[in-house]
Amino acid sequence: MSYAVSSALQEAIFDLLRNDPGLAAFAGEAIFDQAPAGPLPNLYVTLGEESVRDASDRSGTGSRHLLTVEVTTDSAGFRRAKQAAGAVCDALQDARPSLSRGRLVTLRFDRATARRRDRGETRQIVLRFHARVADD
């Protein structure tokens, strides 16, 4: 197993999201690795948690990544957040970006959770994706 490809995978996912016109229609430039300090936009997208497991086999070293992308808004209701979450899925569906290290074998949607936070003032959708990478 190797965690060495994790940074390259994160960069590729971030670039896919930042450069997707469909997602930009909802989030504009508000796509972050981590939400910045200070006032936040009405709707923003951040990279979330990641867990990694070994996926090495006879062909070489690899890993399976469970990664999340979060859509957060202070809008009333979930409509805009769900539309932005759909755009995230569209941006990542069947994506095969080049990585600076290793190779993306698969990237697929797993599940999403929509929830209220901050006593109902904030809506957040956490999207979870499975990625399989090879370190060749």
Secondary structure, 3 states (H helix, E strand, C coil): CCCCCHHHHHHHHHHHHHCCHHHHHHHCCCEECCCCCCCCCCEEEEEEEEEEEECCECCECEEEEEEEEEEEECCCCCHHHHHHHHHHHHHHCCCCCCCCCCEEEEEEEEEEEEEEEHHHCEEEEEEEEEEEEECC
